Amino acid sequence: MTLPRIHIGRPQRLAALLLLAFFAECLWIVAHQPLASAVVCLHGDGIFAQRVVELPLAALHLAHCDSARATLFLLHVPFALFAAWMGGGLWWVSRRLFGNEGGFFALALYCFCPAVLRMATTPNNDLLAVWGLYGLVYTAMGVAHAMQSPRRKWRPRIALLTLALGLTAAAHLLAAVAGLLAAIAFMMYLAEGRRKTALQILAFAAMGALAILFAAYGFHPAALRFALPGGAMRLSLAGPQSFANNKANLPILIATGVAALLYLGTRRSRYFGNTAPLLMVFALAPLAVGSQIASAPWLWALPFLFTFLGGVFADALETSKRNLFLVLVGAILSAQAVFCLAALPSLAR
């Protein structure tokens, strides 16, 4: 079997530098968090976050270490690593869709977003749901595209789709439901002429994901507790409003406003690569769950928002007004980095 060749060029190195900067921000926040944060108190409707913290807890127990600072570090840093992994996935998807400039714009906004950093430095299921849901949606699109190629190329993508759906369900069952519905919609659109086969693939992935979910819960019926009233999904704009009211997000909001105008005003921006993440933002941003579950589903929309922004601005940079948009992109990213770094002390509290 021939292994795929991995090329590490300048784009990969620059993306790695951005992710290292992001991870350094996370480490700074964790290092300045109060020791009370070392107390494990996980909320949400998933088991994935608990499984993530079990390994460092076991290591601390075996090492007979009772240091609160070491506990804080080992419990929070795995989530920072997942967030960096999510950033790498965001860059990979955006770069494949929109080229280097779109990929870097999306990744830089992600790396200097206070809401992302807060998720990345707190044990929670929302971050893991974001990680799984984004991968689930774009893996489903990849499967639909692969269906135009020989069947032997389908299997790895179908296996990845099953794993993504199962892990998303283990993080947040309602995120998995939302992701599965999005996967159905996008695959039905993309798999023209093979929609029946696409439904069979999704059914197979759903059964495999259910097995992963039950395994994550130790084959306990608690895996189905999303049916409880406290886990019911509802609509609320409180989350997006809190994001908009945070002054540290002002450059992201400006970028969103400009991108909305470009999307509505220029035909070149209205194609599937830009529209798909925008639809996900509209579907996820107003979501909330019952008061019995401490979760913020609107956060799931952020990677899709950054993907949309990367795509629209990449289109703008290909127009005759490239220099103007280069100045705008530079100003937005510089301002967002400054605002985010200024907000780090508040994120550590």
C-alpha positions in Angstrom: 0.0 0.0 0.0 1.4 3.4 -1.0 1.1 6.0 1.8 0.0 9.5 0.9 2.8 11.9 0.5 2.8 14.8 3.0 4.2 18.0 1.7 5.0 20.7 4.3 5.5 24.0 2.4 5.2 27.6 3.3 1.4 27.6 3.7 1.6 24.7 6.2 4.3 26.3 8.2 2.5 29.6 8.4 -0.7 27.8 9.5 1.3 25.9 12.1 2.7 29.3 13.4 -0.9 30.6 13.8 -2.0 27.4 15.6 1.1 27.7 17.9 0.1 31.3 18.7 -3.4 30.0 19.5 -2.1 27.3 21.7 0.2 29.8 23.5 -2.9 32.0 24.2 -4.6 28.9 25.7 -1.6 28.1 27.9 -1.5 31.7 29.1 -5.2 31.6 30.1 -4.9 28.2 31.8 -1.8 29.4 33.7 -3.7 32.4 35.0 -6.9 30.7 35.9 -7.9 30.4 39.5 -7.1 27.1 41.2 -10.8 26.5 41.8 -11.0 25.8 38.0 -9.2 22.6 38.7 -12.4 21.2 40.2 -14.0 19.0 37.6 -17.6 20.0 37.1 -18.7 19.0 33.6 -22.1 19.9 32.3 -23.9 19.1 29.1 -25.7 16.1 27.6 -22.6 14.3 26.4 -20.0 11.9 27.8 -17.1 12.8 25.5 -15.7 15.6 27.7 -15.7 13.3 30.7 -13.8 10.6 28.7 -11.3 13.3 27.7 -10.5 14.2 31.3 -10.4 10.6 32.6 -7.0 9.9 31.2 -5.2 12.9 32.9 -7.1 12.2 36.1 -5.9 8.6 36.1 -2.3 9.8 35.4 -2.5 12.1 38.4 -3.8 9.3 40.6 -1.1 6.9 39.5 1.5 9.6 40.1 0.1 10.4 43.6 0.0 14.0 42.6 -2.3 16.3 44.6 -1.1 19.6 43.1 -4.1 21.8 42.2 -2.0 23.6 39.6 -0.9 20.4 37.9 -4.5 19.2 38.0 -5.7 22.4 36.4 -3.2 22.1 33.7 -3.8 18.5 32.8 -7.5 18.8 32.8 -7.7 21.9 30.6 -4.9 21.5 28.1 -6.5 18.5 26.3 -9.3 20.7 25.3 -6.9 23.3 24.0 -5.3 20.6 21.9 -8.8 19.7 20.5 -9.4 23.3 19.7 -6.1 23.5 17.9 -7.0 20.4 16.0 -10.3 22.1 15.1 -8.4 25.1 13.9 -6.3 22.8 11.7 -9.4 21.3 10.2 -10.9 24.7 9.6 -7.7 25.8 7.7 -7.6 22.6 5.7 -11.2 22.9 4.6 -11.1 26.6 3.9 -7.8 26.4 2.0 -9.1 23.6 -0.2 -12.2 25.5 -1.0 -10.8 29.1 -1.3 -7.0 28.9 -1.6 -4.3 30.1 0.8 -5.8 33.6 1.4 -9.2 32.4 2.3 -7.8 29.6 4.5 -5.5 32.0 6.5 -8.2 34.6 6.9 -10.6 32.0 8.4 -7.9 30.5 10.6 -6.7 33.8 11.9 -10.2 34.9 12.9 -10.6 31.5 14.7 -7.3 31.8 16.5 -8.0 35.3 17.8 -11.7 34.8 18.7 -12.3 35.2 22.5 -15.3 32.9 22.4 -13.2 30.1 20.9 -10.5 30.7 23.5 -13.0 30.4 26.3 -14.2 27.1 25.0 -10.7 25.9 24.5 -9.7 26.5 28.1 -12.7 25.0 29.9 -13.6 21.3 30.1 -16.9 21.3 28.2 -18.8 19.3 25.6 -19.5 22.2 23.3 -16.0 22.4 22.0 -16.0 18.7 21.2 -19.4 19.1 19.6 -17.9 21.9 17.4 -15.0 19.7 16.5 -17.2 16.7 15.6 -20.0 18.7 13.9 -17.7 20.6 11.5 -15.9 17.4 10.5 -19.2 15.6 10.1 -20.7 18.2 7.7 -17.6 18.5 5.5 -16.9 14.8 5.6 -20.5 14.2 4.3 -19.8 16.6 1.4 -16.5 14.7 0.7 -18.4 11.4 0.6 -20.9 12.9 -1.8 -18.1 14.0 -4.1 -16.3 10.7 -3.8 -19.4 8.9 -5.0 -18.5 10.1 -8.5 -15.2 8.1 -8.2 -14.6 4.3 -8.0 -16.2 2.5 -5.0 -12.9 1.6 -3.5 -12.3 5.3 -2.7 -15.6 5.5 -0.8 -14.7 3.3 2.2 -12.2 5.5 4.0 -14.6 8.5 3.8 -17.6 6.5 4.9 -15.6 5.2 7.9 -14.6 8.8 8.7 -18.2 9.9 8.4 -19.3 7.2 10.8 -16.6 8.1 13.3 -17.4 11.8 13.1 -21.1 11.2 13.6 -20.5 8.9 16.6 -18.1 11.2 18.3 -20.3 14.2 17.8 -23.2 12.3 19.4 -20.9 11.4 22.3 -20.2 15.1 22.8 -23.7 16.4 22.3 -26.6 14.3 20.9 -28.5 17.2 19.6 -25.4 18.4 17.7 -25.3 15.0 16.0 -28.9 15.2 15.0 -28.3 18.7 13.6 -25.2 17.4 11.8 -27.0 14.4 10.4 -29.8 16.5 9.0 -27.3 18.8 7.4 -25.4 15.8 6.0 -28.6 14.5 4.5 -29.5 17.9 2.9 -26.0 18.5 1.4 -25.5 14.9 0.2 -28.9 14.9 -1.5 -27.9 18.1 -3.3 -24.4 16.9 -4.3 -25.0 13.2 -5.0 -27.2 13.8 -8.1 -28.1 10.5 -9.7 -26.9 8.5 -6.7 -29.2 9.8 -4.0 -30.5 6.4 -3.1 -27.0 5.2 -2.5 -26.3 8.3 -0.4 -29.2 7.5 1.8 -27.9 4.0 2.3 -24.5 5.3 3.2 -26.1 7.7 5.8 -28.1 4.9 7.2 -25.0 2.7 7.6 -23.1 5.7 9.2 -26.0 6.3 11.6 -26.0 2.7 12.8 -22.3 2.7 13.2 -22.5 6.0 15.1 -25.1 4.6 17.4 -22.7 1.8 18.3 -19.9 4.3 19.0 -22.3 6.3 21.2 -23.4 3.3 23.3 -19.7 2.2 23.6 -18.8 5.7 24.9 -21.5 5.3 27.6 -20.3 1.8 28.5 -23.5 0.4 26.7 -25.7 2.2 29.3 -29.2 3.5 28.4 -28.0 7.0 29.5 -26.8 7.4 25.9 -30.4 8.2 25.0 -31.1 10.8 27.6 -31.5 13.5 25.0 -35.2 12.6 25.1 -35.6 14.2 28.5 -37.4 17.6 28.5 -34.2 19.4 29.8 -32.5 18.5 26.6 -35.1 19.9 24.3 -33.9 22.3 21.6 -35.4 25.7 21.4 -34.7 29.0 19.5 -33.0 31.9 21.2 -30.9 34.9 20.1 -29.3 35.4 23.5 -26.1 33.7 22.4 -25.5 35.6 19.2 -26.5 38.8 21.0 -23.9 38.2 23.7 -21.3 37.6 21.0 -22.3 40.8 19.3 -22.2 42.8 22.5 -18.7 41.8 23.3 -16.4 44.6 22.1 -13.6 42.2 21.6 -15.5 40.7 18.6 -16.0 44.1 16.8 -13.6 43.3 13.9 -15.3 39.9 13.4 -18.6 41.7 13.3 -17.3 44.2 10.8 -15.9 41.4 8.6 -19.3 39.7 8.8 -21.2 42.9 7.7 -18.8 43.4 4.8 -19.1 39.7 3.8 -22.9 39.9 3.9 -22.9 42.9 1.6 -20.5 41.2 -0.8 -22.5 38.0 -0.8 -25.8 39.8 -1.5 -24.3 42.3 -4.0 -21.9 40.1 -6.1 -22.9 37.1 -8.1 -19.5 35.5 -7.8 -19.9 35.1 -4.0 -23.2 33.2 -4.2 -22.0 29.6 -4.9 -22.1 26.4 -3.0 -18.7 26.8 -1.2 -19.9 30.0 0.4 -23.6 29.3 0.7 -23.2 25.9 2.6 -21.4 27.4 5.6 -23.7 30.4 5.6 -26.7 28.0 5.8 -25.1 26.2 8.7 -24.6 29.6 10.5 -28.3 30.4 10.1 -29.3 26.9 11.3 -27.1 26.8 14.3 -26.7 30.3 15.6 -30.3 30.6 17.1 -30.2 27.2 18.8 -30.4 26.8 22.5 -31.2 23.9 24.9 -33.4 23.5 28.0 -32.2 25.1 31.2 -31.3 21.7 32.7 -28.3 21.4 30.3 -25.4 23.9 30.5 -24.6 24.2 26.8 -24.4 27.0 24.2 -25.2 25.5 20.8 -24.7 28.9 19.1 -21.0 28.4 19.5 -21.2 25.5 17.0 -21.8 28.0 14.3 -18.5 29.9 14.7 -16.3 27.6 12.5 -18.9 27.8 9.8 -19.0 31.6 10.1 -15.2 31.8 9.7 -15.4 29.5 6.7 -18.0 31.7 5.1 -15.9 34.9 5.8 -12.8 33.2 4.4 -14.6 32.3 1.2 -16.2 35.7 0.6 -13.0 37.6 1.3 -11.0 35.2 -0.9 -13.4 36.1 -3.8 -13.1 39.8 -3.1 -9.3 39.5 -3.2 -9.6 38.2 -6.8 -11.4 41.3 -8.0 -9.9 44.5 -9.5 -10.1 46.1 -6.0 -7.7 43.5 -4.5 -5.5 46.2 -2.9 -8.4 47.8 -1.1 -9.5 44.4 0.3 -5.9 43.5 1.3 -5.8 46.7 3.4 -9.2 45.8 4.9 -8.2 42.2 5.6 -5.0 43.4 7.3 -6.8 45.9 9.4 -9.5 43.4 10.5 -6.9 40.8 11.5 -4.6 43.2 13.2 -7.5 44.8 15.2 -9.0 41.3 16.1 -5.6 40.1 17.4 -5.1 43.3 19.5 -8.7 43.1 20.9 -8.3 39.4 21.7 -5.0 39.7 23.4 -6.4 42.6 25.5 -9.2 40.3 26.5 -7.0 37.4 27.7 -7.0 38.5 31.4 -10.8 38.5 31.5 -10.9 35.1 29.8 -8.7 33.7 32.6 -11.2 34.8 35.3 
